[in-house]
Amino acid sequence: MRKRIVAGNWKMNMNNSEAQTLFESLNNTKIVSSIEIIIAPPSLYLSEFASKKGKQIYLAAQNCSDNENGAYTGEISASMLCSIGVGYSLVGHSERRQYQKESDLLLKQKVDALLIENKVIPIFCCGENSRQKRVW
């Protein structure tokens, strides 16, 4: 039987104290074994949460660079995520497509950097923004 996944993207919410409280609450909750819990907190918290998480919580980055290393201020590479035990990364969120103009080619490169080169599982976001939803 496949596990069900419950994933939460924290986006740019919660200060350190609030994030710690929520993380500890989730980490100390007994979770049904047929459910996989994935949290995507801001990258600022990933390393610390990776060192504290129990066996029932998995971490996801909210984004990942398509570059392995270099002069890319503020970016995080897939190998950096892998090195601290982050097993997942969001890719192609509608907000990034809209505000950062991320293209399909760039998203493919990010997926390759994550999965092929570093064995980090991409969570590929293929939803639409609220304006596009109204068209349907």
C-alpha positions as CSV (number, residue, x, y, z in Angstrom):
1,M,0.0,0.0,0.0
2,R,1.3,3.4,-0.9
3,K,1.8,6.0,1.8
4,R,-0.3,9.1,1.8
5,I,1.6,12.3,1.8
6,V,0.6,15.4,3.7
7,A,2.9,18.3,2.8
8,G,2.8,21.8,4.1
9,N,4.7,24.8,2.6
10,W,5.3,27.4,5.3
11,K,6.1,30.0,2.7
12,M,7.6,33.2,4.3
13,N,5.7,32.9,7.5
14,M,6.6,32.6,11.2
15,N,9.5,34.1,13.1
16,N,12.0,31.8,14.7
17,S,10.1,31.3,17.9
18,E,6.8,30.5,16.1
19,A,8.6,28.2,13.7
20,Q,10.3,26.3,16.6
21,T,7.0,25.9,18.4
22,L,5.2,24.5,15.3
23,F,8.1,22.2,14.5
24,E,8.3,20.8,18.0
25,S,4.5,20.3,18.0
26,L,4.6,18.4,14.7
27,N,7.7,16.5,15.7
28,N,6.2,15.3,19.0
29,T,2.9,14.2,17.5
30,K,2.2,10.5,16.9
31,I,1.6,10.1,13.2
32,V,-0.2,7.2,11.6
33,S,2.4,5.0,9.9
34,S,0.5,5.1,6.6
35,I,1.0,8.9,6.3
36,E,4.2,10.7,5.4
37,I,4.5,14.2,6.7
38,I,6.6,16.7,4.8
39,I,7.2,20.2,5.9
40,A,8.7,23.0,3.8
41,P,9.8,25.7,6.3
42,P,11.9,28.7,5.2
43,S,15.4,27.6,4.3
44,L,16.7,29.6,7.4
45,Y,15.3,26.7,9.6
46,L,16.2,23.6,7.5
47,S,19.6,22.8,9.0
48,E,18.4,23.1,12.6
49,F,15.2,21.1,11.9
50,A,17.2,18.4,10.1
51,S,19.3,17.9,13.2
52,K,16.2,17.7,15.5
53,K,13.6,15.9,13.5
54,G,12.2,12.5,14.4
55,K,11.6,9.6,12.0
56,Q,8.1,10.7,11.1
57,I,8.8,14.2,9.7
58,Y,10.5,14.8,6.4
59,L,11.9,18.1,5.3
60,A,11.5,19.9,2.0
61,A,13.2,23.0,0.7
62,Q,10.9,25.7,-0.7
63,N,13.1,26.1,-3.7
64,C,16.5,25.0,-5.2
65,S,19.0,26.5,-7.6
66,D,19.7,24.9,-10.9
67,N,23.4,25.7,-10.2
68,E,25.7,23.4,-8.2
69,N,27.8,26.2,-6.8
70,G,29.1,29.7,-7.7
71,A,28.4,33.4,-7.2
72,Y,24.6,33.1,-6.8
73,T,23.9,35.1,-3.7
74,G,21.0,33.8,-1.7
75,E,20.6,30.6,-3.7
76,I,20.7,27.0,-2.3
77,S,22.0,24.1,-4.3
78,A,20.6,20.6,-4.3
79,S,23.9,19.3,-2.9
80,M,23.7,21.7,0.0
81,L,20.2,20.4,0.7
82,C,21.3,16.8,0.4
83,S,24.3,17.4,2.7
84,I,22.0,18.4,5.7
85,G,19.5,15.6,5.1
86,V,16.7,17.4,3.3
87,G,15.0,14.8,1.2
88,Y,12.6,16.9,-0.9
89,S,12.4,20.3,-2.6
90,L,9.5,22.2,-4.1
91,V,10.1,23.1,-7.7
92,G,8.0,25.4,-9.9
93,H,5.7,27.0,-7.4
94,S,3.2,29.3,-9.2
95,E,4.5,32.3,-7.3
96,R,8.0,31.7,-8.5
97,R,6.8,31.2,-12.1
98,Q,4.9,34.4,-11.8
99,Y,7.3,36.7,-9.9
100,Q,10.7,35.2,-10.8
101,K,9.6,34.3,-14.3
102,E,10.8,30.7,-13.9
103,S,10.6,28.9,-17.3
104,D,9.9,25.2,-18.1
105,L,13.6,24.8,-19.1
106,L,14.8,26.2,-15.8
107,L,12.4,23.9,-13.9
108,K,13.8,20.9,-15.8
109,Q,17.3,21.9,-14.8
110,K,16.3,22.2,-11.2
111,V,14.6,18.8,-11.3
112,D,17.8,17.3,-12.8
113,A,20.0,18.9,-10.2
114,L,17.8,17.6,-7.4
115,L,16.9,14.1,-8.5
116,I,19.5,12.9,-10.9
117,E,22.6,14.6,-9.4
118,N,21.7,14.5,-5.6
119,K,18.8,12.1,-5.1
120,V,16.6,14.8,-3.5
121,I,13.0,14.2,-4.5
122,P,11.4,17.1,-6.3
123,I,7.8,18.0,-5.4
124,F,6.8,19.5,-8.8
125,C,4.2,22.2,-8.4
126,C,2.0,22.4,-11.5
127,G,-1.0,24.4,-10.1
128,E,-2.3,27.7,-11.3
129,N,-2.6,31.1,-9.7
130,S,-5.9,32.5,-8.5
131,R,-6.5,34.5,-11.7
132,Q,-6.1,31.4,-13.8
133,K,-8.4,29.4,-11.6
134,R,-11.2,32.0,-12.2
135,V,-11.0,31.3,-16.0
136,W,-12.1,27.7,-15.4
